[in-house]
Amino acid sequence: MKRLCVFCGSGVGARPEYLEAAVSMGGALLERGIGLVYGGANVGTMGKIASTVLHGGGEVIGVIPAGLVKKEVAYREIQDLRIVETMHERKALMNELSDGFISLPGGLGTFEELFEALAWGQLGIHKKPSAVLNIQGFYDKMLSFIDHAVQEQFMQGAHREMILVHDNAHELLDLIESYTPPSIDKAAWIKAQHNK
């Protein structure tokens, strides 16, 4: 595993544990020699994980749309800052550069990136792991809602299992490194749903 993409916020959150989680994940990546791909900002948990990896001597690639360079305060110190035109280009490039995805606590942008990575995995567009670092139970309600979607038969249980979850950075990386993508025929599942 060469690089992981980490989705996280431009804010720091309400608890010190969120910034601590960014430092912990950055340190875990450094220990394993895994490069960081992220959103390119120097603020919030984004800036914290990037500075941790950067100052530890690791590889950091930031990807940020031109329109957000000023708003999110692009991290000019990183060795590889890529400025793209659109959010779509940003996500496509982050996917191309990464071997998997981790979501730290964040807001709408983080949620959207997490769900797009999961949807692409479900559709077989990629076979990369998607994980959440569930600090302070931040993602508990989201995971409960996804379980509800499975119960209501809008999602397969095997696709729910694609979401790797842990509250410890090192343990989460272990799950990512041992991930095996599900082998599911989504078309057959859809057909079965319509034949009920």
SERO-4910 file (N, C-alpha, C, O; in steps of 0.05 Angstrom, whole numbers):
BEGIN
 pado doro    nc1    nc2    nc3   cac1   cac2   cac3    cc1    cc2    cc3    oc1    oc2    oc3
  Met    A     17    -24      0      0      0      0     18     25      0     33     30     19
  Lys    A     16     40    -22     34     63    -25     23     88    -13     37    103      1
  Arg    A     -2     94    -18    -14    119     -8    -43    114     -1    -57     98    -12
  Leu    A    -53    129     20    -81    129     27    -91    158     26    -78    177     33
  Cys    A   -116    160     17   -129    186     16   -145    189     42   -160    171     50
  Val    A   -141    211     56   -155    217     81   -174    240     77   -165    262     70
  Phe    A   -199    235     81   -220    256     79   -223    267    108   -227    252    126
  Cys    A   -222    293    111   -226    305    137   -234    334    134   -236    344    111
  Gly    A   -238    348    156   -250    374    155   -231    398    154   -208    396    161
  Ser    A   -243    420    145   -228    446    146   -232    459    173   -220    480    179
  Gly    A   -249    447    190   -253    456    218   -239    437    237   -230    415    229
  Val    A   -237    445    262   -224    428    282   -244    413    299   -236    394    314
  Gly    A   -270    419    298   -290    405    313   -292    415    342   -277    432    350
  Ala    A   -310    403    356   -317    412    384   -299    400    405   -299    409    428
  Arg    A   -285    378    398   -270    363    419   -240    362    411   -234    360    387
  Pro    A   -223    363    430   -194    361    424   -187    334    412   -166    332    398
  Glu    A   -203    314    417   -197    287    407   -197    286    377   -184    269    365
  Tyr    A   -211    305    364   -212    304    334   -185    312    322   -175    300    303
  Leu    A   -173    333    333   -146    341    324   -125    319    332   -107    313    317
  Glu    A   -129    308    356   -111    286    365   -113    263    346    -93    249    340
  Ala    A   -137    257    336   -141    235    317   -126    240    291   -114    222    279
  Ala    A   -126    265    282   -111    272    257    -81    268    261    -68    257    243
  Val    A    -71    275    284    -43    271    291    -37    241    292    -16    232    282
  Ser    A    -54    226    305    -51    197    308    -51    183    281    -34    166    276
  Met    A    -69    191    264    -70    178    237    -45    186    221    -34    169    207
  Gly    A    -37    211    223    -13    219    209     11    203    218     28    195    202
  Gly    A     13    200    245     35    184    256     35    155    247     56    143    242
  Ala    A     11    144    246      8    116    238     16    112    209     29     92    201
  Leu    A      9    131    192     18    130    164     48    132    162     60    117    146
  Leu    A     60    150    177     89    152    177    103    126    185    122    118    172
  Glu    A     93    114    207    105     89    217    105     67    196    124     51    195
  Arg    A     85     67    179     83     46    159     94     54    132     93     38    113
  Gly    A    104     78    130    114     88    104     93     92     83     98     88     59
  Ile    A     69     99     91     46    103     73     43    133     68     42    149     87
  Gly    A     42    141     43     39    169     36     10    179     41     -8    163     41
  Leu    A      7    205     44    -19    217     48    -28    232     24    -13    248     12
  Val    A    -53    227     15    -66    243     -5    -90    256     10   -105    242     24
  Tyr    A    -93    282      7   -115    296     22   -123    321      7   -113    326    -15
  Gly    A   -141    337     19   -153    359      6   -137    384      2   -148    404     -9
  Gly    A   -112    385     10    -94    407      4    -95    432     21    -80    451     15
  Ala    A   -111    432     42   -113    456     59    -93    455     83    -84    433     90
  Asn    A    -88    478     95    -70    479    119    -86    487    144    -74    495    164
  Val    A   -113    483    143   -130    490    166   -145    465    174   -147    445    160
  Gly    A   -155    466    199   -172    444    210   -157    418    213   -132    418    215
  Thr    A   -172    396    213   -160    370    215   -144    363    190   -125    347    190
  Met    A   -152    376    167   -136    372    142   -108    382    146    -88    368    140
  Gly    A   -105    406    156    -79    417    160    -63    402    181    -38    399    179
  Lys    A    -76    392    202    -62    378    223    -51    351    214    -28    345    220
  Ile    A    -66    336    199    -55    310    189    -32    315    169    -12    301    169
  Ala    A    -36    335    152    -15    341    132     11    350    145     32    341    137
  Ser    A      9    368    165     33    377    178     47    355    194     71    354    195
  Thr    A     31    337    205     42    314    219     59    297    200     82    289    207
  Val    A     48    290    177     62    273    158     86    289    146    108    278    143
  Leu    A     81    314    139    102    330    126    126    333    145    149    328    136
  His    A    121    341    170    143    346    188    156    320    198    178    320    210
  Gly    A    142    297    193    154    271    200    170    260    177    181    238    179
  Gly    A    171    275    154    187    266    132    172    248    112    185    236     95
  Gly    A    146    247    115    130    230     96    121    244     71    125    268     69
  Glu    A    110    229     53     99    240     28     72    252     33     55    239     45
  Val    A     67    276     23     41    289     25     34    300     -3     49    316    -15
  Ile    A     11    292    -13      0    303    -38    -26    316    -31    -45    303    -21
  Gly    A    -28    342    -36    -53    357    -32    -66    362    -59    -53    369    -79
  Val    A    -93    359    -60   -108    364    -84   -130    383    -78   -148    377    -61
  Ile    A   -130    407    -90   -149    427    -83   -158    442   -108   -142    449   -126
  Pro    A   -184    448   -111   -194    464   -133   -185    493   -131   -182    503   -109
  Ala    A   -181    505   -154   -171    533   -154   -190    551   -139   -180    570   -125
  Gly    A   -216    546   -140   -235    563   -126   -234    562    -96   -244    579    -82
  Leu    A   -221    540    -86   -219    537    -57   -191    543    -46   -187    542    -22
  Val    A   -173    550    -63   -146    556    -54   -146    578    -33   -132    575    -12
  Lys    A   -161    599    -38   -162    621    -18   -180    614      5   -174    620     28
  Lys    A   -204    602     -1   -223    596     20   -212    576     40   -216    580     65
  Glu    A   -199    555     31   -189    534     49   -160    538     56   -148    522     70
  Val    A   -148    559     46   -120    566     52   -102    542     45    -95    526     62
  Ala    A    -95    541     20    -78    519      9    -52    517     25    -40    537     32
  Tyr    A    -44    493     30    -19    487     45      5    488     26     12    468     13
  Arg    A     17    512     24     38    516      4     64    502     11     82    499     -6
  Glu    A     67    494     36     93    481     44     96    453     35    118    442     33
  Ile    A     73    439     28     76    411     20     90    409     -7     87    427    -24
  Gln    A    104    387    -10    121    384    -34    105    380    -60    115    384    -81
  Asp    A     80    371    -57     64    364    -81     35    374    -77     18    359    -69
  Leu    A     31    399    -84      4    411    -83     -7    413   -111      5    427   -128
  Arg    A    -29    400   -117    -40    399   -143    -66    415   -144    -85    409   -129
  Ile    A    -66    436   -160    -90    453   -162   -105    445   -187    -95    446   -209
  Val    A   -130    437   -183   -148    429   -205   -170    449   -208   -173    468   -192
  Glu    A   -187    445   -229   -208    464   -234   -234    459   -219   -247    478   -209
  Thr    A   -241    434   -216   -267    428   -204   -265    407   -181   -245    394   -178
  Met    A   -287    405   -166   -289    385   -145   -288    357   -157   -277    338   -146
  His    A   -301    354   -181   -301    328   -194   -272    319   -201   -265    296   -197
  Glu    A   -257    338   -211   -229    332   -218   -213    325   -192   -196    308   -192
  Arg    A   -219    340   -171   -205    335   -145   -209    306   -136   -190    292   -130
  Lys    A   -235    297   -136   -241    270   -126   -229    249   -145   -220    228   -136
  Ala    A   -231    254   -171   -220    234   -190   -190    231   -187   -180    209   -187
  Leu    A   -176    253   -183   -147    252   -179   -140    239   -152   -121    223   -151
  Met    A   -155    246   -131   -149    233   -105   -153    203   -107   -137    188    -96
  Asn    A   -174    194   -121   -178    166   -125   -155    153   -141   -145    132   -134
  Glu    A   -147    166   -162   -125    156   -179    -99    153   -163    -84    134   -168
  Leu    A    -94    171   -145    -68    172   -131    -68    153   -107    -46    148    -95
  Ser    A    -91    142    -98    -93    129    -73    -99     99    -76   -111     90    -96
  Asp    A    -91     84    -55    -97     55    -53   -121     49    -35   -128     26    -32
  Gly    A   -132     70    -23   -155     67     -5   -162     93      7   -149    114      3
  Phe    A   -184     93     23   -195    118     34   -201    115     63   -211     95     73
  Ile    A   -195    137     78   -202    138    106   -216    164    111   -208    186    102
  Ser    A   -238    163    126   -253    188    134   -250    192    163   -256    175    180
  Leu    A   -239    216    170   -239    226    197   -265    241    202   -279    246    183
  Pro    A   -271    248    226   -295    265    230   -293    291    213   -272    302    210
  Gly    A   -315    298    202   -317    322    185   -345    329    179   -364    320    193
  Gly    A   -349    346    159   -376    356    152   -385    345    125   -378    323    118
  Leu    A   -402    361    112   -414    352     87   -395    343     66   -399    322     53
  Gly    A   -373    357     63   -353    349     43   -341    322     49   -337    306     31
  Thr    A   -335    317     74   -324    291     83   -344    269     78   -337    248     68
  Phe    A   -369    274     85   -390    254     82   -393    247     52   -395    224     45
  Glu    A   -394    268     35   -398    264      7   -375    248     -5   -379    230    -22
  Glu    A   -350    254      3   -327    239     -7   -328    210      2   -322    192    -14
  Leu    A   -335    206     27   -337    179     38   -357    162     22   -352    140     13
  Phe    A   -381    174     18   -402    159      5   -397    154    -25   -404    134    -36
  Glu    A   -383    173    -38   -376    169    -66   -356    146    -68   -359    129    -85
  Ala    A   -336    146    -51   -316    124    -51   -330     97    -46   -323     77    -60
  Leu    A   -349     96    -28   -364     71    -22   -381     63    -46   -381     40    -54
  Ala    A   -395     83    -58   -412     76    -81   -395     66   -104   -404     47   -118
  Trp    A   -372     78   -109   -355     69   -131   -345     40   -125   -344     23   -143
  Gly    A   -339     34   -100   -332      7    -92   -355    -13    -96   -351    -35   -106
  Gln    A   -379     -4    -88   -402    -21    -92   -407    -28   -121   -415    -50   -128
  Leu    A   -403     -8   -138   -408    -12   -167   -384    -26   -181   -386    -31   -205
  Gly    A   -362    -31   -167   -339    -44   -179   -322    -25   -195   -305    -34   -210
  Ile    A   -326      1   -192   -309     21   -206   -280     19   -195   -261     23   -210
  His    A   -278     13   -169   -252      7   -157   -256    -15   -137   -278    -21   -130
  Lys    A   -234    -26   -128   -235    -47   -107   -219    -39    -82   -208    -56    -69
  Lys    A   -219    -13    -77   -203     -2    -55   -219     -1    -29   -244      3    -30
  Pro    A   -206     -4     -7   -220     -3     19   -228     25     26   -215     45     19
  Ser    A   -251     27     40   -261     52     51   -265     49     81   -278     30     90
  Ala    A   -254     67     97   -255     64    126   -262     90    140   -258    112    129
  Val    A   -272     87    164   -277    111    181   -262    108    207   -263     86    220
  Leu    A   -249    129    215   -236    130    242   -258    142    260   -262    166    261
  Asn    A   -270    124    275   -294    131    290   -288    142    318   -293    129    338
  Ile    A   -276    166    319   -267    178    343   -292    188    359   -309    202    348
  Gln    A   -293    182    385   -314    191    402   -342    183    392   -362    197    396
  Gly    A   -343    161    377   -368    152    366   -380    170    346   -404    170    341
  Phe    A   -363    187    333   -373    207    314   -391    195    292   -411    207    285
  Tyr    A   -383    171    282   -398    160    260   -419    139    268   -431    126    251
  Asp    A   -424    136    294   -443    116    304   -471    119    291   -483     99    282
  Lys    A   -482    143    291   -509    147    280   -510    143    250   -530    133    240
  Met    A   -489    150    236   -488    145    207   -488    115    202   -502    106    184
  Leu    A   -472    101    217   -470     72    213   -497     58    220   -505     39    207
  Ser    A   -510     69    241   -536     58    248   -557     63    225   -573     46    220
  Phe    A   -555     86    213   -573     92    191   -567     74    167   -586     65    154
  Ile    A   -542     68    162   -535     50    140   -546     22    146   -555      8    128
  Asp    A   -544     14    172   -555    -12    180   -586    -12    174   -597    -33    166
  His    A   -599     10    179   -627     13    173   -633     10    143   -652     -3    136
  Ala    A   -615     21    126   -618     18     97   -616    -12     89   -630    -21     71
  Val    A   -598    -27    102   -596    -55     97   -621    -70    106   -632    -86     91
  Gln    A   -631    -63    130   -655    -76    140   -679    -71    122   -696    -88    119
  Glu    A   -680    -47    110   -702    -40     93   -697    -49     64   -712    -42     46
  Gln    A   -676    -64     59   -669    -77     34   -664    -57     11   -670    -63    -12
  Phe    A   -652    -34     18   -642    -16     -3   -612    -19     -6   -600     -6    -23
  Met    A   -600    -36      9   -571    -41      9   -566    -69     18   -579    -80     35
  Gln    A   -546    -81      6   -538   -108     14   -520   -108     39   -504    -90     42
  Gly    A   -522   -128     56   -505   -130     79   -476   -131     72   -459   -120     87
  Ala    A   -470   -144     50   -441   -146     42   -430   -118     35   -406   -114     39
  His    A   -447   -101     25   -437    -74     19   -434    -58     45   -417    -40     47
  Arg    A   -451    -63     65   -447    -50     91   -420    -59    103   -406    -43    116
  Glu    A   -413    -84     99   -387    -94    110   -363    -82     96   -341    -85    106
  Met    A   -367    -69     73   -345    -55     60   -334    -32     77   -311    -23     74
  Ile    A   -351    -21     95   -343      2    112   -327     -8    135   -338    -20    154
  Leu    A   -301     -4    134   -283    -12    156   -284      9    178   -282     33    172
  Val    A   -286      0    203   -290     19    225   -273     12    249   -271    -11    257
  His    A   -259     32    260   -245     29    285   -240     56    297   -241     77    283
  Asp    A   -235     57    323   -229     83    336   -200     87    341   -191    107    353
  Asn    A   -183     68    331   -154     70    334   -141     69    307   -147     52    290
  Ala    A   -123     89    301   -111     92    275    -96     67    266    -99     58    244
  His    A    -80     55    284    -64     32    277    -81      8    271    -76     -7    252
  Glu    A   -102      4    288   -120    -19    283   -135    -15    257   -140    -35    243
  Leu    A   -143      9    251   -157     15    226   -139      9    202   -148     -3    182
  Leu    A   -113     16    203    -95      9    182    -91    -21    178    -88    -30    156
  Asp    A    -92    -35    200    -91    -65    198   -115    -75    182   -112    -93    165
  Leu    A   -139    -64    188   -163    -73    174   -161    -66    144   -168    -82    127
  Ile    A   -150    -42    138   -147    -34    110   -127    -52     96   -133    -60     73
  Glu    A   -105    -58    108    -85    -75     95    -94   -103     90    -83   -117     73
  Ser    A   -114   -113    106   -124   -140    102   -151   -141     87   -164   -162     86
  Tyr    A   -159   -119     76   -185   -117     63   -187   -134     38   -169   -134     21
  Thr    A   -209   -148     35   -216   -162     10   -242   -152      0   -262   -154     15
  Pro    A   -244   -141    -24   -269   -130    -33   -290   -152    -38   -283   -175    -45
  Pro    A   -315   -145    -33   -336   -166    -37   -339   -173    -66   -334   -156    -84
  Ser    A   -348   -197    -71   -353   -206    -99   -384   -209   -101   -394   -230    -94
  Ile    A   -397   -188   -110   -426   -188   -110   -436   -179   -138   -425   -160   -150
  Asp    A   -456   -193   -148   -468   -185   -174   -491   -166   -168   -513   -175   -162
  Lys    A   -485   -140   -169   -506   -121   -162   -530   -122   -182   -553   -119   -173
  Ala    A   -524   -128   -207   -546   -130   -227   -565   -153   -219   -589   -150   -222
  Ala    A   -554   -175   -210   -571   -198   -202   -587   -191   -177   -610   -199   -175
  Trp    A   -575   -176   -159   -589   -167   -135   -613   -149   -142   -635   -151   -131
  Ile    A   -608   -130   -160   -629   -112   -169   -652   -127   -182   -675   -122   -178
  Lys    A   -645   -147   -199   -665   -163   -213   -682   -178   -193   -706   -180   -195
  Ala    A   -668   -190   -173   -683   -204   -152   -702   -186   -137   -724   -195   -129
  Gln    A   -694   -162   -132   -711   -142   -118   -736   -137   -134   -758   -134   -123
  His    A   -733   -134   -160   -756   -128   -177   -774   -152   -182   -797   -149   -191
  Asn    A   -764   -176   -177   -780   -200   -181   -795   -209   -156   -807   -230   -156
  Lys    A   -794   -193   -135   -807   -200   -110   -838   -200   -113   -852   -206    -94
***
